[in-house]
Amino acid sequence: MGRTLQVQAAQPVLEAALAAGLNLPHSCKSGHCGSCRAHLVDGLIHYPNGRPLGLSAAEEAGGFVLLCQARADSDLVVTARLIANVADVEIKTLPCRIERLTLLAPDVVQVMLRLPAVEALRFRPGQYLDVLIDNRRRSFSIASPPHDARLIELHVRRVPGGGFTERMFDGSGSAPAQSGGPLQQGSLLRIEGPIGQFIYRDGTGPVLMIAGGTGFAPLKSMLRHVLETGITRRIHFYWGARHLRDIYEESLVLEWVHRHPQLSFTAVLSEATAAEGRHHRVGWVHDAVIADFPDLTPLEVYAAGPPAMIEALRANFPRHGLAPERLYFDSFDYAPDAKRP
C-alpha cells in the first residue's frame, strides 16, 4: 500500500520519510553505505554534492537513488523497502547528567550518562541515541547492554571542528558546565533514542563481529548482552584500527575471552609499528577475516565502523559465501555536529 508524504525544500527525502513514521532502511546518512537505496519510479531529484559514493554509476543509470542525500525537484514516486519495527520500544527525549568521563585513548572518551530515577530508556543491543545540545544533534552508539542500563555508556571520538566533542574533551573538574563551555561531570544534556535498525538478532549459529575504531561501541553492547545473559553462541570478534592505542579496551576484551570460552578475539592493525606487529595481526581487518574464514556460508556477521570498512565487507564477503541478508552493519562517519532537523 502506498504512502504519501511531504518533503520540504532542500530536505533529504529519507529525513522526511523517517519524520512521517516510515521505517526505511538506513545507516550512515552520509551517502556512503548504500543502505537507503531505493528505486525512483517517477520525478526528478538532485544531490547537493554530486552522486554519493555509495551509489555506482550503473545503479544511478538504472534508476536507483540514495534517499539520505536525494533532494526532490518535483513530485516523486519512489519504491522503497519498509522494514518491521525494531522492537516495541518508544523513542523518548530525556534529560540526563554526565556521571563520569574516562579517557580510553588520546582521542576517545567514555561518557557515562545517568537518567532521572523515574525514567528508563528501553533499547536493543546495537542501537544508538542522539545527544541534543545547542540546537544540534550528535549520534552515538550505546555501548552498555539493556540489562545494565543504570548508566548509559557512550564512546565519543574527538572530531576536529566538532563543537560537542571538543567541549567534551575540554571538560575538567566536577562542576556543571556553563552554556557553551566545557562538558564535564555533572553537565546536563538531553538525549533522544533509541534509534536505528542495527540490532542483535537471536540465534544459535556462529557469529563474526567486526569493529572499526569506535565501531566497538555497539558491538560492546551486543557482546555483553550475549556473554552476560547466558546465551550460548560461538563468537569471533575482530577489531581493526590503525595502531594498538586505538584498540582502546583490548584488556577488557581479553578478560572476556579468559572468562568465556565461546569468545575468541583478533586485533588487526593497519599501520602497526614494528613493535606492535610482533604481537598483533597487521593489515586490513576484512582481509584477516577472510584469511581465517575463507568460507563464510554458515556465519552471521555484525559489523560497525567507517564507510570504507563496511564497503570492503559488502564487496568481498558475498564472494566467500556470506548471504547479503546475513551481513548486519552500522556505517558511520566522524562528522562535525549536525543541526537538528
C-alpha positions in Angstrom: 0.0 0.0 0.0 1.4 3.4 -1.0 2.1 6.3 1.4 2.1 10.0 0.6 4.4 12.4 2.4 5.5 16.0 2.1 9.2 16.9 1.7 10.4 20.4 2.4 12.6 22.3 0.0 16.3 21.1 0.4 15.2 18.4 2.9 16.6 14.9 2.3 13.9 12.5 1.3 15.0 10.0 3.9 14.6 12.6 6.7 11.1 13.4 5.6 10.2 9.7 5.4 11.5 9.0 8.9 9.7 12.0 10.3 6.5 10.7 8.8 6.9 7.4 10.6 8.1 5.3 7.6 10.7 2.9 8.9 13.0 2.8 5.9 16.4 1.1 5.9 19.3 3.5 6.6 22.6 3.6 8.4 25.3 6.3 7.8 23.0 9.1 6.4 26.1 10.4 4.6 25.7 8.7 1.2 28.5 6.1 1.8 26.9 2.9 2.9 24.1 2.5 0.3 21.6 1.2 2.9 18.9 3.7 1.9 19.0 2.8 -1.8 15.5 2.9 -3.5 14.1 2.9 -7.0 13.0 6.3 -8.4 9.9 5.4 -10.5 9.0 9.0 -11.4 10.1 12.5 -10.8 13.4 14.4 -10.5 15.9 14.7 -7.7 19.4 16.2 -7.2 22.3 15.6 -4.9 23.8 18.8 -3.3 27.3 17.3 -3.6 27.0 15.2 -6.7 26.4 11.4 -6.9 27.1 9.9 -3.5 29.9 7.4 -3.1 27.5 4.7 -2.1 25.7 4.7 -5.4 27.5 3.4 -8.5 27.1 5.0 -11.9 25.4 1.8 -13.1 22.9 1.9 -10.3 22.1 5.6 -11.0 21.6 4.8 -14.6 19.2 2.0 -13.5 17.0 4.5 -11.7 18.3 4.0 -8.2 18.8 6.8 -5.7 20.1 7.2 -2.2 17.3 8.7 -0.1 19.6 10.2 2.6 21.2 12.6 0.0 18.4 13.0 -2.6 16.5 16.3 -2.7 13.2 16.4 -4.6 13.0 18.7 -7.6 9.4 17.6 -8.4 6.7 15.3 -7.1 8.3 11.8 -6.7 7.2 8.2 -6.9 9.7 6.0 -5.1 9.7 2.3 -4.4 11.5 1.6 -1.1 11.6 -1.3 1.3 9.8 -0.8 4.5 11.1 -2.8 7.4 9.4 -4.1 10.5 9.7 -2.1 13.7 12.9 -2.9 15.6 11.1 -3.6 18.8 8.1 -2.3 20.8 10.3 0.5 22.1 9.3 4.1 22.4 11.6 6.8 21.2 12.0 9.3 24.0 13.6 12.7 24.6 15.0 12.6 28.1 17.3 14.8 30.3 20.4 13.2 31.7 23.6 14.2 33.5 27.2 13.2 32.8 28.0 10.8 35.7 31.7 10.5 34.7 34.2 10.8 31.9 37.1 8.4 31.4 39.8 8.8 28.7 40.1 5.5 26.9 42.5 6.7 24.3 44.1 10.1 23.4 41.0 10.8 21.1 38.3 8.6 22.7 36.4 9.3 25.9 34.0 7.0 27.7 30.9 9.0 28.7 28.6 7.6 31.4 25.1 9.2 31.5 22.7 9.0 34.3 18.9 9.3 33.6 16.4 10.6 36.2 15.4 8.0 38.7 11.9 7.9 37.4 12.9 7.4 33.8 14.2 4.4 31.8 15.5 4.0 28.3 14.5 0.7 26.7 16.7 -0.3 23.8 18.1 -3.2 21.8 21.8 -4.1 21.7 23.4 -2.1 18.8 21.0 0.8 18.8 22.2 4.4 19.1 20.9 7.7 20.6 21.2 11.4 19.7 22.6 14.0 22.1 20.7 17.2 21.7 22.7 20.3 22.5 22.9 23.9 21.3 20.1 23.2 18.7 22.3 20.5 17.2 22.5 16.7 17.5 25.2 14.2 17.5 24.6 10.4 17.2 26.4 7.9 19.4 26.0 4.1 19.7 25.0 2.8 23.1 27.9 0.7 24.4 26.1 -0.6 27.5 23.7 -3.6 27.3 19.9 -3.3 28.0 20.2 -5.4 31.2 22.7 -3.0 32.7 21.2 0.4 31.8 21.6 2.2 35.1 24.2 4.2 33.3 24.1 4.7 29.6 27.6 4.3 28.1 28.9 6.2 25.0 32.3 6.2 23.3 33.0 9.7 22.0 35.8 10.2 19.5 37.3 13.7 19.3 36.4 15.3 15.9 38.3 18.4 14.8 35.6 21.1 14.3 33.0 19.1 16.2 31.8 21.5 18.8 30.2 18.8 21.0 33.3 16.6 21.1 35.7 19.5 21.5 33.7 20.6 24.6 33.7 17.0 25.9 37.5 16.8 25.8 38.0 20.3 27.2 35.9 19.4 30.3 37.6 19.0 33.6 36.6 19.1 37.3 33.2 18.2 38.6 31.1 21.4 38.4 28.3 21.7 35.9 29.4 23.3 32.7 28.2 26.7 31.7 26.3 27.1 28.4 28.8 26.8 25.5 31.6 25.8 27.9 33.3 22.5 28.6 31.1 19.4 29.2 32.1 17.6 32.3 30.9 15.6 35.3 27.5 17.0 36.3 26.7 18.7 33.0 23.1 18.4 31.9 22.3 17.0 28.5 19.2 15.9 26.6 19.1 12.7 24.6 16.7 11.2 22.1 16.5 7.5 21.5 16.7 4.6 20.9 17.3 4.9 17.2 18.5 2.5 14.5 17.9 -0.9 12.9 21.4 -2.3 13.7 20.5 -4.7 16.4 21.5 -8.1 17.7 19.2 -10.9 16.5 18.6 -14.1 18.4 20.1 -17.2 17.0 22.3 -20.2 17.8 24.8 -20.3 14.9 28.3 -19.0 14.9 28.8 -15.2 14.6 31.5 -12.9 13.5 31.6 -9.4 15.0 33.9 -6.8 13.3 34.6 -3.3 14.7 36.5 -0.5 13.1 37.7 2.1 15.7 34.8 3.3 17.9 32.6 0.9 16.0 33.4 -1.2 19.1 30.7 0.7 21.0 27.5 -1.0 19.6 29.4 -4.4 19.4 30.3 -4.0 23.1 26.6 -3.8 23.9 25.9 -6.9 21.8 28.9 -8.8 23.3 27.9 -8.0 26.9 24.3 -8.9 26.1 25.3 -12.4 24.8 28.1 -13.1 27.4 26.3 -11.8 30.5 22.8 -13.2 29.9 23.8 -16.9 29.3 23.3 -17.1 25.6 25.4 -19.9 24.2 26.8 -18.9 20.8 30.2 -19.1 19.3 31.6 -15.6 18.5 34.8 -14.5 17.0 35.4 -10.8 17.4 37.7 -8.8 15.2 38.7 -5.2 16.0 40.5 -3.2 13.3 42.3 0.0 13.9 45.5 1.9 12.8 47.6 1.4 16.0 47.4 -0.5 19.2 46.3 2.6 21.2 43.2 2.6 19.0 42.2 -0.8 20.4 41.3 1.1 23.5 39.6 -1.6 25.5 41.7 -4.6 24.5 42.4 -5.6 28.1 38.6 -5.8 28.7 38.1 -7.9 25.7 40.9 -10.3 26.7 39.3 -10.6 30.1 36.1 -11.6 28.4 38.0 -14.2 26.3 39.5 -15.6 29.5 36.1 -15.9 31.2 34.0 -17.0 28.3 35.3 -20.0 26.1 32.7 -19.2 23.5 34.5 -16.0 22.6 37.7 -15.5 20.6 39.4 -12.2 19.6 41.7 -10.9 17.0 43.1 -7.3 16.8 44.2 -6.2 13.4 46.4 -3.1 12.9 46.6 -1.4 9.5 49.5 1.0 10.4 51.3 -1.1 13.1 54.7 -0.2 14.2 57.4 -2.9 14.2 56.9 -3.5 17.9 53.1 -3.7 17.5 53.4 -6.0 14.6 55.3 -8.6 16.7 52.2 -9.3 18.8 49.3 -8.4 16.6 47.9 -9.1 13.1 48.9 -6.4 10.6 46.8 -5.4 7.6 43.1 -4.7 6.9 40.6 -6.3 9.1 38.4 -7.7 6.3 41.4 -9.5 4.8 42.2 -11.0 8.2 38.6 -12.3 8.5 38.7 -13.9 5.0 42.1 -15.5 5.7 40.7 -17.1 8.9 37.2 -17.9 7.4 37.5 -18.5 3.7 34.0 -20.0 3.7 31.6 -17.6 5.3 28.5 -19.5 4.4 27.4 -20.7 7.9 28.1 -17.4 9.6 26.2 -14.2 10.6 28.2 -11.0 10.6 27.7 -7.9 12.6 30.0 -5.0 11.6 30.3 -1.4 12.8 32.8 1.1 11.6 33.7 3.7 9.0 32.2 3.5 5.5 35.4 2.2 3.8 35.5 -0.8 6.1 31.8 -1.5 5.6 32.1 -1.2 1.8 35.1 -3.6 1.8 32.9 -6.2 3.7 29.9 -5.7 1.4 32.1 -6.1 -1.7 34.2 -9.1 -0.6 32.2 -11.2 1.9 29.5 -12.4 -0.6 32.3 -13.8 -2.8 33.2 -16.0 0.1 29.7 -17.4 0.7 28.1 -14.9 3.0 24.4 -14.2 2.2 24.0 -10.4 1.9 21.0 -10.6 4.2 23.2 -12.1 7.0 25.5 -9.1 7.0 24.2 -6.6 9.5 26.1 -3.3 9.7 26.3 0.2 11.0 28.3 2.5 8.8 29.2 6.0 10.1 31.4 9.0 9.5 33.2 11.0 12.2 31.4 14.2 11.0 31.0 17.6 12.5 27.9 18.3 14.6 24.7 18.2 12.6 21.8 20.7 13.0 18.6 19.3 14.5 16.1 18.7 11.7 
